[in-house]
Amino acid sequence: MTLALPQSPADSRAAVALKAFARIAEAWHLPLAEAAALADMSESTWKRARKPGFAGDLTHDQLLRLSALVGIYKALALYFSDEIAPRWIALPNQGPLFNGARPIDTMIEDGLPQFLRVRAYLDALRGGA
């Protein structure tokens, strides 16, 4: 008989975050390279991490990125139509945070602070904080 060891809370959080982001990446039709860059992983690591049972660790920064992406996904779903919400991240945007760039490109280039700014921007658009 084999006993399963319980997951630590950190392992559990990482598994949930990776599962959620894998679904978001699929819904947004993100190419492998962009999904990996958003998660701050190499493409080969992202290929492994998106599958159930990934045994690697996530850094605090990676967990925060994935958490922000869940919030961004939710805000887009609440604010935009089903046609625009999954495409918004990859569309050129004239908003003050983007200056004509695609939101995904600014997040990849500027890292976690931009993830948090985009999330706050979308929350403000929908009447939040």
C-alpha positions as CSV (number, residue, x, y, z in Angstrom):
1,M,0.0,0.0,0.0
2,T,1.3,3.4,-0.9
3,L,0.5,6.4,1.2
4,A,0.2,9.8,-0.5
5,L,1.9,12.6,1.3
6,P,-0.3,15.6,1.8
7,Q,0.7,18.7,-0.2
8,S,2.1,21.6,1.6
9,P,0.0,24.8,1.4
10,A,2.6,26.3,-0.9
11,D,2.5,23.3,-3.3
12,S,-1.3,23.5,-3.3
13,R,-1.3,27.2,-4.1
14,A,1.1,26.6,-6.9
15,A,-0.9,23.8,-8.4
16,V,-4.1,25.9,-8.3
17,A,-2.4,28.9,-9.8
18,L,-0.8,26.8,-12.6
19,K,-4.1,25.1,-13.4
20,A,-5.9,28.5,-13.5
21,F,-3.3,30.1,-15.7
22,A,-3.2,27.1,-18.1
23,R,-7.0,27.6,-18.6
24,I,-6.5,31.3,-19.1
25,A,-3.7,30.9,-21.6
26,E,-6.0,28.5,-23.5
27,A,-9.0,30.8,-23.4
28,W,-6.8,33.7,-24.6
29,H,-5.2,31.5,-27.3
30,L,-1.7,32.5,-26.1
31,P,1.2,31.1,-28.1
32,L,3.6,29.0,-26.0
33,A,6.3,31.7,-25.9
34,E,3.9,34.4,-24.6
35,A,2.3,32.2,-22.0
36,A,5.7,31.2,-20.7
37,A,6.9,34.8,-20.6
38,L,3.9,35.9,-18.6
39,A,4.6,33.2,-16.1
40,D,8.3,34.1,-16.1
41,M,9.3,30.6,-17.2
42,S,11.2,29.1,-20.0
43,E,9.1,27.5,-22.7
44,S,10.2,24.1,-21.7
45,T,9.4,24.7,-18.0
46,W,5.9,26.1,-19.0
47,K,5.3,22.9,-21.1
48,R,5.9,20.8,-17.9
49,A,4.2,23.3,-15.5
50,R,0.9,23.4,-17.3
51,K,0.4,19.7,-16.9
52,P,-1.1,18.1,-13.8
53,G,1.5,16.8,-11.3
54,F,4.1,19.4,-12.0
55,A,6.6,19.0,-9.1
56,G,8.6,22.2,-9.5
57,D,8.4,25.2,-7.2
58,L,7.1,28.7,-8.1
59,T,8.8,31.8,-6.9
60,H,6.8,34.4,-5.0
61,D,7.0,36.7,-8.1
62,Q,5.6,33.9,-10.3
63,L,2.7,33.3,-7.9
64,L,1.9,37.0,-7.8
65,R,2.0,37.2,-11.6
66,L,-0.4,34.3,-11.9
67,S,-2.7,35.8,-9.2
68,A,-2.7,39.1,-11.1
69,L,-3.5,37.3,-14.3
70,V,-6.5,35.6,-12.7
71,G,-7.8,39.0,-11.6
72,I,-7.2,40.4,-15.1
73,Y,-9.1,37.5,-16.7
74,K,-12.0,38.1,-14.3
75,A,-12.1,41.8,-14.9
76,L,-12.0,41.4,-18.7
77,A,-14.9,38.8,-18.4
78,L,-16.9,41.3,-16.3
79,Y,-16.2,44.4,-18.3
80,F,-16.1,43.3,-22.0
81,S,-18.2,41.1,-24.2
82,D,-17.4,37.5,-24.9
83,E,-16.0,38.5,-28.3
84,I,-13.6,41.1,-26.9
85,A,-12.6,39.8,-23.5
86,P,-10.3,36.9,-24.7
87,R,-8.7,39.1,-27.3
88,W,-8.2,42.3,-25.3
89,I,-4.8,41.3,-23.9
90,A,-3.4,40.9,-27.5
91,L,-5.0,44.0,-29.1
92,P,-3.1,47.3,-29.6
93,N,-4.4,49.6,-26.9
94,Q,-4.3,53.4,-26.8
95,G,-5.0,53.5,-23.0
96,P,-2.6,55.4,-20.8
97,L,-0.7,52.3,-19.7
98,F,0.0,51.0,-23.2
99,N,0.6,53.9,-25.7
100,G,-0.5,51.8,-28.7
101,A,1.2,48.6,-27.5
102,R,-0.5,45.3,-26.8
103,P,-1.1,44.9,-23.0
104,I,0.5,41.5,-23.1
105,D,3.7,43.0,-24.5
106,T,3.9,45.7,-21.8
107,M,3.4,43.1,-19.1
108,I,6.1,40.8,-20.5
109,E,8.5,43.8,-20.9
110,D,7.8,45.6,-17.6
111,G,7.1,42.6,-15.3
112,L,5.1,42.3,-12.1
113,P,4.6,46.1,-11.6
114,Q,2.9,46.3,-15.0
115,F,0.7,43.2,-14.2
116,L,-0.5,45.0,-11.1
117,R,-1.1,48.3,-13.0
118,V,-3.1,46.5,-15.7
119,R,-5.2,44.8,-13.0
120,A,-5.9,48.1,-11.2
121,Y,-6.6,49.8,-14.6
122,L,-9.2,47.1,-15.5
123,D,-10.7,47.3,-12.0
124,A,-11.1,51.0,-12.3
125,L,-12.7,50.7,-15.8
126,R,-15.4,48.5,-14.4
127,G,-16.1,50.9,-11.5
128,G,-13.9,49.3,-8.8
129,A,-11.2,50.9,-6.8
